[in-house]
Amino acid sequence: MSEPLLTGGLALLLLGTALSFLYRSKNCRTVSLGLTFLSSGLLSAFAAGMLYGGREVLIESYSFLSPLEFSFFIDRLSAGFVLLISLVTLGVSLYSIKYVEDEKSEGRKSLHVALMNLFIFSMLLVVLSANGFSFLFFWELMSISSLFLVIYEYEKPESGKAALFYFIMTSLSTVFLFSAFIGLYTRTGSFDFRGFGLLSPEALSWTFLSLFFGFAIKAGAVPFHKWLPYAHPASPSNISALMSGVMLKVAIYGLLRFLLAVEPELWWGVLVLAFGSFSALLGVVYALKENDIKRMLAYSSIENVGLILIGIGLYLIFRVSGLAGLAGLSLAAAGFHCLNHALFKSLLFMAAGSVVHETGTRNLEDLGGLVKHMPQTALLFLIGSVSIAALPPMNGFVSELMLFQAFFSSSALAGAEAPFLKVLLVLSLSAFALTSALAATLFVKVFGITFLAKPRTEGAERAREVPKLMLLGQAIPAALCILTGLFSARLFTLFGLPVGFGSGAEAEVPDMLFVGGILMVTYLLVWLSVRNFGPSSGPRVCKETWGCGGLAQHPSMEYSPAGFSEPLVVIFKKIYRTQLSSSRSFADSQDCVFEHGTAEIRLIKFFEEYLYLPVAQAVDRVSMKVAGLQNGRLDTYVLYVFLAVIALMGFTRWFA
Amino acid sequence: MITPGFTDPLFLEGAVRILFVFVLVTAALVISVRNLASLLTTYTVQSLLLTLIAGLLYLIEGSPVLLAISVLTLVSKVLLIPFFINRVEAKIKISRDMKFNYLEPTSSLLVSIGLVLLVYVFLSGFVGELALGRLFFFGAVIGLSLTLMGMLVMFSRRKVITKVLGYLTMENGVLLFGIFVTELPFIIEVLIVIDLIIIVLLTTIFAVGMDSTIEEYRQKLQRLHIWPGREYL
């Protein structure tokens, strides 16, 4: 390899992995994570340089059988994702130095660090792969290393369930990818991604479907999303940050890598857009109902993957319709949202991890008042929330604005399908707009319930601020959220992405630095006027809030998370599908004297109960039948051999 | 008086054809006979028939390998192996194998007829490629059928000793097929015979511990914790 920064970065990561695999001491873990940090720095510099310079590098590295070879390719797309991965790991590695030390056993702590490094390494190489073989190899390495991290707290029963869900879904995803790559090989004679361009239109459609389902499962698009809300709460928070922030994007990368290499068809765009809209809306609707802070963030990841897919769908539709400018805008929006979501979701997961670490609970009902005990974490969480809620001038606002711009410009669509497409885009736009609004509500709820008011439990009362290093780890993505927001227009110009800024193109993205300046000045003026001319000029009096005549305020009087989302739950009752059940027992035989009763409102897990479990049960039944063939008796096996020989004879005689 | 010319190829070929019929008869007996002593006799006769076929073929073709095979078969399969199995049968004190799996003898015989027909149809598809004479084609059909019938014996009968005889029958089929079609190198034939003898020897050794069906033998092993195999339904 002739790229010293890349080679150095990857070598440091491998060194870090080996170090914590081999030696189980705190110093080794710290050094190992330090190496991760260093390697992330090198790789960020490398990727930024590649993105800026627009060079392309092909690295034929190792071939051990003729079609099975490792080869790597770096262009702007892969450089962009390398940048994304390394920026997130920059923060996560610092955060993890203190975070991993929470565990009891030395061996497990070291294993945690080693697997995390391996996980990062495999994700990087997936993104760099130039052919299907190396892609699948590192894809599986990525899945397996993250699987071990999901099952990290294996004593807990929910970890087992989460790991099972994750394992099955990720294997299913690999099956789809496998069939696509095998198809590529049989048709072009090579696993090389450049072969995608040579496929016939029909073969291309099958490859697209196969790859899309494979990547949609891994990215967690509805209805393949179910593993996400299980896997994220089960894994340690730094790993959730990586999985949600980065691994989902690796799947998006795979999809983009394919789509950019081929000539797409219109229905692909419609399909991707539909999946994206559903994922976005359902993701945020489910998140609103959730009271587990990490599971809530997982649902929010589903929503954001939906937004990214909407961007990709728009890109495909505009590209097929010949609107290159709009296609570029949508693609840039999708790509930028990938980066943004990686930044703020890893920040939020890390901050949530700090909260869980300090309070010992993930349940929002048991939190509250943390802003007094953990002010810095609260500030960082607020930055993440503001970004994900897409408020200006943060980065989330920019990418969502770009998507809105693309939607609004869809009137430029022309041609036979245009009426249909316009209706579709309006529907999708309304789902998208609703999603944005609900996402803002969601994070008002999470931040308010977690950090404001009074502590609801003793655990929340006892919480203290986390160590400086953990805060620093979160500060990196937080700062990047602000900076990429403020300088978004400049970044796009700097990296020369095909979006016209202020140059008479159909859609423009405003200069956030300017918007940010205006906002700053406005806030300053409001603050000054309130200070100088407000009612507080008299003596300040501190009294307890009016408590409806009660003597003391109690945390149970606070706005609860369930109460906050209740109006929305009522509106979306059809989606949540609750089930009411009650039972009563009586003391006498005439059912007159009431003795005991229970009533329960249960949320039906729609996808799990109507999609996943029936499929699992069907598979189970078939497996039982097949297992019956395996009866452990010699005679039966000889019979099978006999029948196989007969069948083979018949086959060769009449069919071969 | 006209004395028949024993070296007349036509006569020899006719004799081989007659022997084929006898081979099929012995195969049918291996499938259906319940008495172990008769079963062993049947096998011995079958091997003797093979010896004769190889010998007659030597007279027709004149290839010394065929003579060698004939002698080898005589020594190993007519004398040595039956001798060992006889010892086993004496030791295990059972004389009859009454139990059958999957197929009863009557249906087994019907299936065997079907097998011969199937093999005939199967091989007739390859007559052009193999370039065989009519006798040789016949021999190939009988050989392959005998192999499959041996396999049928292996899964349809319960006693281990019968299974071993089924395996030996299979090998006889392979030998027959080899003589008529592929011309196995002699060394391979020798190796196969050595394998067979070792199998029979092992059977002799196991007979000490294994005196009935394979299920009971496995239960014995399970009791001794030698084999943790699990019984499925």
Boltz contact constraints between the chains, C-beta under 6 A:
constraints:
  - contact:
      token1: [A, 631]
      token2: [B, 232]
      max_distance: 6.0
  - contact:
      token1: [A, 632]
      token2: [B, 229]
      max_distance: 6.0
  - contact:
      token1: [A, 632]
      token2: [B, 232]
      max_distance: 6.0
  - contact:
      token1: [A, 634]
      token2: [B, 214]
      max_distance: 6.0
  - contact:
      token1: [A, 635]
      token2: [B, 101]
      max_distance: 6.0
  - contact:
      token1: [A, 635]
      token2: [B, 155]
      max_distance: 6.0
  - contact:
      token1: [A, 638]
      token2: [B, 154]
      max_distance: 6.0
  - contact:
      token1: [A, 638]
      token2: [B, 155]
      max_distance: 6.0
  - contact:
      token1: [A, 639]
      token2: [B, 155]
      max_distance: 6.0
  - contact:
      token1: [A, 642]
      token2: [B, 151]
      max_distance: 6.0
  - contact:
      token1: [A, 649]
      token2: [B, 122]
      max_distance: 6.0
  - contact:
      token1: [A, 653]
      token2: [B, 122]
      max_distance: 6.0
  - contact:
      token1: [A, 653]
      token2: [B, 125]
      max_distance: 6.0
